[in-house]
Amino acid sequence: MEQLVYSIVLIAAMFLLLGGGLWVALALLGVGFIGMELFASAPTGRVLATTVWGSSNSWALASLPLFIWMGEILFRSKVSEEMFSGLAPWLGRVPGRLLHVNILGCGIFAAVSGSSAATAATIGKMSVPELRRRGYDEGMSIGTLAGSGTLGLLIPPSIIMIVYGVATEESIARLFVAGVLPGIMLMALFMGYVIVWALLNPDKVPPADPVRGWKERFQAARNLIPTISLIVGVIGSIYAGFASPTDAAAVGVAISLFLSWRAGTLNRKTFVDALMGATRTSCMIAFILAGAAFLSVAMGYTGIPAALAEWIATLKLSPAMLLAALTVFFIILGCFLDGISMVVLTTSVIMPMVEAAGIDRLWFGIYVVLVVEMAQVTPPVGFNLFVLQGLTGRDIFTVARAAFPMFLLMIVAVVLIYVFPGIVSFLPAQMGYR
């Protein structure tokens, strides 16, 4: 009963602080402070100091600003333009034609950016005007881009995976490896939907471009070499066991700087802008993680997580029922919070009940990423929706309607990884990450 009262007080405090416009990090610290002062006997100041330092002093966390910097550099380069010109000749005869460029382009760029919003913005900046000029259905253009942009969270390197790994002390390398097959599966679902839609609505797909010969296609494919080299350098080094995620991130920054210099986009202004953009984003995430770490410790002192886990155990919910309830919870939460805030706000409370239900932490990490992806396309706070609103000039609810089929496909993806958990665990097991 005591823990119930504690929970109500802390939840009310969280809503009050967030509703008052306080930064997420400060709200987390504030709720943790209230919990420690009111419901625990430990010295708040000492716990705060040691927890914040411990959460910040993590080698795994060092990869975060490097991957963010890499994405910022690529955002200001011509990599996306080269990717479009390399993919387009190969997709002219596939039902849906250049709509698939959105999906494949986002999937490929996701493997070098780690960010959903950056992926959607970079590919959209290039593809939206081109698809509009060629007469493609605007709803499908926006929808495929909104859904595919979320692949930046699932296909490694993923900033959300790093945040989850640090928050739950799960191996980031294992999470990266585990995200590959689910990412490919989600791309296949998106492309399958586009093919079916194109076959059912042939009048909404413009005529195909003149057929290009194989020689011309392979010449165009050379534009993909820079992107592929970056993927091999970053992801390949992790999968091969040559580098940790932090080492691979440093390699990625070096390669992205070289590619930007090669394309003629690297100058003093773009370098400083990329560095400052990465600094701002990294500081925000690190501050949120520090606040979340303190709140997690404070929750432990109050006894709420243990009591919650015991209560869940008494309900005797099956893993399927628990995950269904959590999915609804995350979807509702995603209407109001960004992905990083969702992860750090919930892990301290949810992980005890997840472990009590016998759900693997690695699998649950990929599940969390998928439901956070849904949050990127749910109004009113869907980052990808805001990005595409700016790119297209349409209102956010029009963009959300266009993205709704992709939202449903993400739910299908969650069901598939539950029914076939090997989609998540197969590659980590094969590569020795047990």
Helices and strands as residue ranges (DSSP letters): H 2-19, H 24-39, H 44-56, G 60-62, H 63-75, H 79-87, G 88-90, H 99-113, H 116-134, H 138-149, H 151-154, H 159-168, H 172-178, H 180-200, G 202-204, H 214-221, G 222-224, H 225-231, I 232-236, H 237-239, H 245-263, H 268-302, H 304-315, H 319-334, H 339-356, H 361-375, H 383-392, H 396-419, H 422-430
